Amino acid sequence: MDFQNKTVLITGGSRGIGKATALAFAEAGARVAINFISNSHAASQTIDELPGTGHIAVKADISNAAAAQHLVNEVVDEFGQINILVNNAGVHTEHPIDNCTYQQWQQAWQEAISINLIGASNVTFCAVQKMIPQGGGRIVNVSSRGAFRGEPNQPAYGASKAGMNAMSQSLAQAVAKYNIFVGIVAPGFVETDLAREILEGPMGDDIRHQSPLGRVARPEEVARGVLFLSSAGTEFMTGAILDINGASYLRT
């Protein structure tokens, strides 16, 4: 998996899976642009840790159509091209239907759909407009096991990821003629900063033992799946969903 002379844009790239993916691409020779929404300190730290030079961090709220377009334009202005887009940015907040207010319910749905699905669609549209004239590209969307298994305490998150899967597979059919290929990774629980509180709490052991491996995924393992789907030779896998959940949820 050699990404020399390739430009990669990773949304939500300052922490967790996004950061691990940025590191993996940079180690493989890519020029990396990470997008962040608010934590400029974490974004700067990630850029400093990336091997190679010339990587950039761009602040943008991708749920805003104009901001998403500006993000893609800034990456192309800086590097002259965009070869790979990784839609990783996402939010999830608990909102069990039997233990939240109507206002909390509405807010959770608005945030999840706006960022996880519409945000990804915004950046994807703008990136595809750049990929078509340059002769092709790759898009990898970070979905979730929850799109299939269900998320009883955060149904908006599960719904947004199911929507991302449907969008990805529709686009795989739409853009293949332009030499643009779309892949999806669907991780289960991942050992990130955001998940640490849950994994170190009373539910931690139960979550780890959902997998026969007795643990959750490492961000680097999800990143490896992203790089695989972005690499040469996987074109005929366009539209495929790669489960990275340690056999914690098996679908047919």
C-alpha positions as CSV (number, residue, x, y, z in Angstrom):
1,M,0.0,0.0,0.0
2,D,2.1,2.8,-1.4
3,F,0.5,6.3,-1.4
4,Q,3.4,8.4,-2.7
5,N,2.2,11.5,-4.5
6,K,-1.4,10.9,-3.3
7,T,-3.4,13.6,-1.4
8,V,-5.8,12.4,1.3
9,L,-8.5,14.4,3.1
10,I,-9.7,12.9,6.4
11,T,-12.7,14.5,8.1
12,G,-12.6,14.3,11.9
13,G,-8.9,13.6,11.6
14,S,-7.5,15.0,14.8
15,R,-8.3,12.1,17.2
16,G,-9.2,8.5,17.4
17,I,-9.7,6.6,14.1
18,G,-9.1,9.7,12.1
19,K,-5.8,10.4,13.7
20,A,-4.7,6.7,13.3
21,T,-5.7,6.9,9.6
22,A,-3.8,10.1,9.1
23,L,-0.7,8.6,10.6
24,A,-1.0,5.4,8.5
25,F,-1.4,7.4,5.2
26,A,1.5,9.7,6.1
27,E,3.7,6.7,6.9
28,A,2.8,5.3,3.4
29,G,3.9,8.5,1.7
30,A,0.7,10.4,1.3
31,R,0.2,14.1,1.8
32,V,-2.5,14.4,4.4
33,A,-5.2,17.1,5.1
34,I,-7.2,16.6,8.3
35,N,-10.4,18.4,9.0
36,F,-11.5,19.4,12.5
37,I,-14.4,21.3,13.8
38,S,-13.2,22.9,17.1
39,N,-10.2,21.3,18.8
40,S,-7.4,23.2,17.1
41,H,-4.9,22.0,19.7
42,A,-5.5,18.3,19.0
43,A,-5.4,19.0,15.2
44,S,-2.0,20.7,15.6
45,Q,-0.7,17.9,17.7
46,T,-1.7,15.4,15.0
47,I,-0.1,17.3,12.2
48,D,3.1,17.5,14.3
49,E,3.1,13.8,14.7
50,L,2.7,12.9,11.0
51,P,5.9,11.7,9.2
52,G,6.8,13.7,6.2
53,T,6.1,17.4,5.5
54,G,3.4,19.6,4.1
55,H,0.4,18.2,5.9
56,I,-2.3,20.6,6.8
57,A,-5.3,20.9,9.2
58,V,-8.4,22.7,8.1
59,K,-11.2,23.9,10.4
60,A,-14.7,23.4,9.0
61,D,-18.2,22.4,10.1
62,I,-19.0,19.9,7.3
63,S,-22.7,20.0,8.1
64,N,-22.6,23.5,6.6
65,A,-22.6,23.2,2.8
66,A,-20.5,26.3,2.2
67,A,-17.9,25.2,4.8
68,A,-17.7,21.7,3.2
69,Q,-17.1,23.2,-0.2
70,H,-14.5,25.6,1.2
71,L,-12.7,22.6,2.9
72,V,-12.4,20.7,-0.3
73,N,-11.3,23.8,-2.3
74,E,-8.7,24.6,0.3
75,V,-7.2,21.1,0.0
76,V,-7.1,21.3,-3.8
77,D,-5.6,24.8,-3.7
78,E,-2.9,23.5,-1.4
79,F,-2.0,20.2,-3.1
80,G,-3.5,20.6,-6.6
81,Q,-5.6,17.4,-6.3
82,I,-7.6,15.2,-4.0
83,N,-7.1,11.5,-4.5
84,I,-8.7,10.0,-1.4
85,L,-11.5,11.1,0.8
86,V,-12.1,9.5,4.2
87,N,-15.4,10.5,5.7
88,N,-14.7,9.8,9.4
89,A,-16.3,12.8,11.2
90,G,-19.2,11.8,13.4
91,V,-21.1,12.4,16.6
92,H,-23.1,10.2,18.9
93,T,-25.1,11.1,22.0
94,E,-27.3,8.9,24.1
95,H,-31.0,9.6,23.7
96,P,-33.0,6.5,24.8
97,I,-36.6,7.1,23.8
98,D,-37.9,6.2,27.2
99,N,-35.5,8.4,29.1
100,C,-35.1,11.8,27.3
101,T,-37.1,14.8,26.6
102,Y,-38.7,15.6,23.3
103,Q,-36.2,18.5,22.9
104,Q,-33.2,16.2,23.6
105,W,-34.6,13.6,21.1
106,Q,-34.9,16.2,18.4
107,Q,-31.5,17.7,19.1
108,A,-29.8,14.2,19.0
109,W,-31.4,13.4,15.6
110,Q,-30.6,16.8,14.1
111,E,-26.9,16.5,15.1
112,A,-26.4,12.9,14.0
113,I,-28.0,13.3,10.6
114,S,-26.5,16.8,10.0
115,I,-22.9,15.7,10.7
116,N,-22.8,11.9,10.2
117,L,-24.8,11.8,7.0
118,I,-25.4,15.2,5.4
119,G,-21.9,16.3,6.3
120,A,-20.4,13.3,4.6
121,S,-22.6,13.8,1.6
122,N,-21.6,17.5,1.4
123,V,-17.8,16.7,1.4
124,T,-18.4,13.7,-1.0
125,F,-20.2,15.8,-3.6
126,C,-17.5,18.5,-3.6
127,A,-14.7,16.0,-3.7
128,V,-16.2,14.1,-6.6
129,Q,-16.4,17.3,-8.6
130,K,-12.6,17.5,-8.3
131,M,-12.0,13.7,-8.8
132,I,-13.9,13.5,-12.1
133,P,-11.7,15.9,-14.1
134,Q,-8.5,14.5,-12.6
135,G,-9.4,11.0,-13.8
136,G,-10.6,9.2,-10.6
137,G,-10.2,8.8,-6.9
138,R,-11.2,6.8,-3.8
139,I,-13.8,7.5,-1.1
140,V,-13.9,5.5,2.1
141,N,-16.7,6.1,4.6
142,V,-16.4,5.1,8.2
143,S,-19.7,3.6,9.2
144,S,-20.5,1.4,12.2
145,R,-21.6,-2.0,13.4
146,G,-24.6,-0.1,14.8
147,A,-26.0,0.4,11.3
148,F,-26.8,-3.4,11.3
149,R,-27.1,-4.4,15.0
150,G,-29.2,-1.4,16.1
151,E,-28.4,1.3,18.7
152,P,-31.2,1.3,21.3
153,N,-29.7,4.1,23.4
154,Q,-28.7,6.2,20.4
155,P,-31.0,5.3,17.5
156,A,-30.1,8.5,15.5
157,Y,-26.5,7.3,15.3
158,G,-27.5,3.9,14.0
159,A,-29.9,5.5,11.5
160,S,-27.3,7.9,10.3
161,K,-24.7,5.2,9.7
162,A,-27.3,3.0,7.9
163,G,-28.0,6.0,5.7
164,M,-24.2,6.4,5.1
165,N,-24.1,2.7,3.9
166,A,-27.0,3.2,1.5
167,M,-25.4,6.5,0.2
168,S,-22.1,4.8,-0.3
169,Q,-23.5,1.9,-2.3
170,S,-25.6,4.1,-4.4
171,L,-22.6,6.3,-5.2
172,A,-20.4,3.2,-5.9
173,Q,-22.8,2.5,-8.8
174,A,-23.0,6.2,-9.9
175,V,-19.3,7.1,-10.0
176,A,-17.5,3.9,-11.1
177,K,-17.6,5.1,-14.7
178,Y,-15.4,8.0,-13.6
179,N,-12.8,5.6,-12.1
180,I,-14.0,6.6,-8.6
181,F,-14.4,3.8,-6.2
182,V,-16.3,3.8,-2.9
183,G,-15.6,1.6,0.2
184,I,-17.1,1.4,3.7
185,V,-15.6,0.2,6.9
186,A,-17.9,-0.7,9.8
187,P,-16.1,-1.0,13.1
188,G,-17.6,-2.0,16.4
189,F,-16.3,-0.5,19.6
190,V,-12.9,1.1,19.2
191,E,-10.3,2.0,21.8
192,T,-10.4,5.8,21.4
193,D,-10.3,8.6,23.9
194,L,-14.0,9.1,23.5
195,A,-14.7,5.5,24.3
196,R,-12.3,5.3,27.3
197,E,-14.9,6.3,29.9
198,I,-17.3,3.6,28.8
199,L,-14.6,0.9,28.5
200,E,-13.1,1.7,31.9
201,G,-16.6,1.7,33.5
202,P,-18.8,-1.1,34.7
203,M,-19.8,-2.1,31.2
204,G,-16.2,-2.4,30.0
205,D,-15.8,-6.1,30.4
206,D,-19.1,-6.9,28.8
207,I,-18.2,-4.8,25.8
208,R,-14.8,-6.5,25.4
209,H,-16.3,-9.9,25.7
210,Q,-18.8,-9.2,22.8
211,S,-15.8,-10.3,20.7
212,P,-14.2,-13.8,21.0
213,L,-10.9,-12.0,21.0
214,G,-11.9,-10.5,24.4
215,R,-11.1,-6.9,23.4
216,V,-12.3,-4.0,21.2
217,A,-10.6,-2.8,18.1
218,R,-7.6,-0.5,18.1
219,P,-7.8,2.6,15.9
220,E,-4.8,1.4,13.9
221,E,-6.8,-1.7,12.9
222,V,-9.6,0.4,11.5
223,A,-7.1,2.6,9.7
224,R,-5.6,-0.5,8.1
225,G,-9.0,-1.3,6.6
226,V,-9.3,2.2,5.3
227,L,-5.9,2.0,3.6
228,F,-6.7,-1.3,2.1
229,L,-9.9,-0.1,0.5
230,S,-8.0,3.0,-0.8
231,S,-5.2,0.9,-2.3
232,A,-4.7,-0.2,-5.9
233,G,-6.1,-3.5,-6.7
234,T,-9.3,-3.2,-4.7
235,E,-11.4,-1.6,-7.5
236,F,-13.8,-4.5,-7.8
237,M,-14.6,-4.2,-4.1
238,T,-16.4,-0.9,-4.8
239,G,-19.6,-0.7,-2.7
240,A,-18.3,-3.3,-0.2
241,I,-18.7,-2.9,3.5
242,L,-15.7,-4.2,5.5
243,D,-16.7,-5.3,9.0
244,I,-14.0,-4.6,11.6
245,N,-15.7,-5.7,14.8
246,G,-13.8,-8.8,15.9
247,A,-16.7,-11.1,15.2
248,S,-18.8,-9.3,17.8
249,Y,-21.6,-9.0,15.3
250,L,-21.9,-11.3,12.3
251,R,-24.3,-10.6,9.5
252,T,-25.2,-12.6,6.4
